[in-house]
Amino acid sequence: MPMKKCAWCGFNMRLKKGEEGMVLHKDCYKKHYLPVKCKYSMAYFITNIDKMKEEEKATLERCSAILADISLDDIKD
């Protein structure tokens, strides 16, 4: 089986026959591309993968900041 590096994480992935065009692991595809699939085509996503990583990192930082501002006293059952 031929090996190819994943465009997102850089780890090697095994390619089966007919999967030569794959550029992302199945897990990376599900975790990173599917949430933005309605906004970006795969070609644009791969071409601008560094920008996509920065956007995802910024989103996670915003979410973390929001969660850090919520105290346990604010949450009521």
Secondary structure, DSSP 4 states (H G I P E B T S, - for coil): --EEE-TTT--EEE--TT-TT--S-HHHIIIIIGGGTTTS-HHHHHHTHHHHHHHHHHHHHHHHHHHHH--GGG---
